[in-house]
Amino acid sequence: MHPLARVVGSCAYGDPRKQKEARAKNREGMKRYRTKRFDRALEEFKGAAQMDCDYFIAWMNLASVTAVLGRLNEAVALLEYA
């Protein structure tokens, strides 16, 4: 199984409502990341990436927290996608 499929699953493109929701999820992910709640941050960043496949910052944040959690192969795959 490709690492991206395991981490993110499917994602959406071009829906303005989803883009707004993605940015809100990314902000929540940053709050979790800053308080070292990395598992929760992962879920928020993953949700943001699923809601907007073109949201580069969500992909970068998802890769970052994935690396912090020690899942380096997945983090590299996410960075290659971003």
LINTASUL-V726001 format. One record per residue. RES is the residue in three letters. PSI is psi as a letter, one per 40 degrees, with the letter a starting at -180 (999 if undefined). OMEGA is omega in radians with two decimals (999 if undefined). NEAR is the number of other C-alpha atoms within 8 Angstrom. Layout:
res;psi;omega;near
RES;PSI;OMEGA;NEAR
RES;PSI;OMEGA;NEAR
This chain:
res;psi;omega;near
MET;h;3.11;4
HIS;h;-3.12;5
PRO;d;3.14;10
LEU;d;3.13;10
ALA;d;-3.14;9
ARG;d;-3.06;8
VAL;d;-2.96;8
VAL;d;-3.02;11
GLY;b;-3.14;8
SER;i;3.11;6
CYS;i;-3.05;10
ALA;i;3.11;10
TYR;i;2.84;8
GLY;e;3.12;7
ASP;h;-3.08;8
PRO;d;3.11;6
ARG;d;3.12;6
LYS;d;3.12;11
GLN;d;3.12;12
LYS;d;3.10;8
GLU;d;3.13;10
ALA;d;3.13;15
ARG;d;3.09;9
ALA;d;3.11;9
LYS;d;3.12;12
ASN;d;3.09;12
ARG;d;3.09;8
GLU;d;3.09;10
GLY;d;3.12;14
MET;d;3.08;9
LYS;d;3.14;9
ARG;d;-3.13;12
TYR;d;-3.12;12
ARG;d;3.13;7
THR;e;3.08;6
LYS;f;3.02;6
ARG;g;-2.94;9
PHE;d;3.10;11
ASP;d;3.11;7
ARG;d;3.10;10
ALA;d;3.11;15
LEU;d;-3.13;12
GLU;d;3.13;9
GLU;d;3.14;12
PHE;d;3.10;15
LYS;d;3.10;13
GLY;d;3.12;11
ALA;d;3.14;16
ALA;d;3.12;16
GLN;d;-3.10;13
MET;d;-3.12;13
ASP;g;-3.09;15
CYS;d;-3.12;10
ASP;e;-3.07;6
TYR;g;-3.03;11
PHE;d;-3.08;8
ILE;d;3.11;6
ALA;d;3.11;12
TRP;d;3.13;14
MET;d;3.11;11
ASN;d;3.09;9
LEU;d;3.09;14
ALA;d;-3.12;13
SER;d;-3.10;9
VAL;d;3.08;12
THR;d;3.09;13
ALA;d;3.11;11
VAL;d;3.14;8
LEU;e;3.05;8
GLY;e;-3.13;6
ARG;g;-2.95;9
LEU;d;3.13;8
ASN;d;3.10;7
GLU;d;3.13;13
ALA;d;3.12;13
VAL;d;3.11;9
ALA;d;3.11;10
LEU;d;3.12;14
LEU;d;3.10;10
GLU;d;3.11;6
TYR;d;-3.08;5
ALA;999;999;7
